[in-house]
């Protein structure tokens, strides 16, 4: 049986890395990264040990012109593409809206919204019946992240609207599109936003009493990609411990 190939953006750490490691027994992998080459190589090594054929692809998704060349590399490395985890994203230092700058907002929109749309567009040209796309949103899209990451929340809300439109567009072609909303998850993204203790601090406020793990989100992503979710499209799955 021919192995399917899965593209994961932002695969060098966090949810993307966890998804790659858990997917490796069943998928060959095209792993995108930007600055963290060492992290991407560690993920690739683990995935190869689990039986996956892996290619690494560096692209700065803040630059829309980097996306088409990345797909040219993927085409050269794999015979076909069967799924996409649109995971790459950024936060900035926590700040109220009054302190936002044009540069901050432009970067947030470029990486968290423009890039996933363009990555999905390139993928849609390559995917066939039975394929699936999972766009990684955030519970911030429901809460708005006031006083901290309202720009991040806005981009994730936009990604969910895009997911709906794409799901309706691709459903007649047999391609499913869903989104997933992680809640408070123990990953490096909190430190990148200047709040390294955020998951530990907020975990006890979640109805389940703890933060989630990247692996828990990854398992949900892989279910949405799988044939077990063959009648699931145009939906958003919360993985947030009841928050």
Rosetta blueprint (number, residue, H / E / L):
1 X L
2 X L
3 X L
4 X E
5 X E
6 X E
7 X E
8 X E
9 X L
10 X L
11 X L
12 X L
13 X L
14 X H
15 X H
16 X H
17 X H
18 X H
19 X H
20 X H
21 X H
22 X H
23 X H
24 X L
25 X L
26 X L
27 X E
28 X E
29 X E
30 X E
31 X E
32 X E
33 X E
34 X L
35 X L
36 X L
37 X H
38 X H
39 X H
40 X H
41 X H
42 X H
43 X H
44 X H
45 X H
46 X H
47 X H
48 X H
49 X H
50 X L
51 X L
52 X L
53 X L
54 X E
55 X E
56 X E
57 X E
58 X E
59 X L
60 X L
61 X L
62 X L
63 X L
64 X L
65 X H
66 X H
67 X H
68 X H
69 X H
70 X H
71 X H
72 X H
73 X H
74 X H
75 X H
76 X H
77 X H
78 X L
79 X L
80 X L
81 X L
82 X L
83 X E
84 X E
85 X E
86 X E
87 X L
88 X L
89 X L
90 X L
91 X L
92 X L
93 X L
94 X L
95 X L
96 X L
97 X H
98 X H
99 X H
100 X L
101 X L
102 X H
103 X H
104 X H
105 X H
106 X H
107 X H
108 X H
109 X H
110 X H
111 X H
112 X H
113 X H
114 X H
115 X H
116 X H
117 X H
118 X H
119 X H
120 X H
121 X H
122 X H
123 X H
124 X H
125 X L
126 X L
127 X L
128 X L
129 X L
130 X L
131 X L
132 X E
133 X E
134 X E
135 X E
136 X E
137 X L
138 X L
139 X L
140 X H
141 X H
142 X H
143 X H
144 X L
145 X L
146 X L
147 X L
148 X L
149 X L
150 X H
151 X H
152 X H
153 X H
154 X H
155 X H
156 X H
157 X H
158 X H
159 X H
160 X H
161 X H
162 X H
163 X H
164 X H
165 X H
166 X H
167 X H
168 X H
169 X H
170 X H
171 X H
172 X L
173 X L
174 X L
175 X L
176 X E
177 X E
178 X E
179 X E
180 X E
181 X E
182 X E
183 X L
184 X L
185 X E
186 X E
187 X L
188 X L
189 X H
190 X H
191 X H
192 X H
193 X L
194 X L
195 X L
196 X L
197 X L
198 X H
199 X H
200 X H
201 X H
202 X H
203 X H
204 X L
205 X L
206 X L
207 X L
208 X L
209 X L
210 X L
211 X L
212 X E
213 X E
214 X H
215 X H
216 X H
217 X H
218 X H
219 X H
220 X H
221 X H
222 X H
223 X H
224 X H
225 X H
226 X L
227 X H
228 X H
229 X H
230 X L
231 X L
232 X L
233 X L
234 X L
235 X L
236 X E
237 X E
238 X E
239 X E
240 X L
241 X L
242 X L
243 X L
